Amino acid sequence: MKQNEAAIIEKINHFLSEEFEVEKDKITPGGNIKEVLELDSLDYIDLVVVIENNFSFKVKPEDFAGITTFRDFYDYVITRLSTKEPA
């Protein structure tokens, strides 16, 4: 894993832990994001806002269709940052 990927994952884990009041050690790559963060439909809106504020790119609701684990989420953010579409 590249250094910047590790830094991005650390940043993601930090803001997820803060925003959703979850212990950082519960956030693991294979963990189910919906279950661990106890997300409901309104929480997904919060999650989108947090991503947009922390990483400065727009998130489309359909982007979450394939995201079930934290690893999926990390890969999504890393991919979006590397292709950096304008917001």
N, C-alpha and C positions, 0 to 999 in steps of 0.2 A: 504494500500500500504506500502510495506517495505521501510525503510529509503534509502537503496541503490537504489531501483527503482526510488524513487523521485529524487535522485542525478543524476541518469542516464538520466531521462527525462529532468532535468534542463540542463544537459550538451548537450543533443541533441538539445533542443530549442535554446541554446546559439549558437552552431555552425551553425545551420540552419539559424538563424537570421543574423549572421555575413556573412556567405557564400553567401546567396541568398538575402541579403539586404532587409529583411522583418521585420517589427515591431514584437517584441516577443508576443504582445497581440493578434496578428492575428493567432498565432500558438496555436490551441486548439485541444484537443484529437479528437473531431468529425469532424474537418476541413479536407477538401479534400487536400491532400498533393500536388497534381499536380496543382490544381487551386491556392492555397494560395502561393505556391512558384513559380508559373508560369513556371513550368518545361517543357522543350522540351527534345528531345532525347539526346542532348549533355549535358544538365543539369543533367540527370541521371548518366552520367559518372562522373561528378563532385561530385555528391552525393555519389556514390560508393567510390571514392577516399577519400572523407572526412570521411566516416564511417570507412574505413580501417585505415586511419591515426589516428583517435581518439580512436578506439576501438580494433585495432590490430587483426582483423579477416578478412578473404577473403569473398567477397560478389559475389555470382553468379547472373548473370542477371535474371535468372528464379526465384530467391528469391523475386523479386519485383512483380511477377505476382499477388499475392493476396493483395498487399499493396495499399490501396486507402486513408485511413485516417491516421492522425498522431498517433492515438491509435494503428493501425495496425503496423506502423513503430516502435513505442516504444516497442510493444510486440515482434516484430521480433528481435530488438537489444537485449532486455533483455533475450530472449530465447537463442540467439546465445552466449551471454556472459555466461549464466549459463551452457551451454553445452560445451563451449569453445573448438571447434574443432581447431586443429593446423592450422596455416596459411600456 
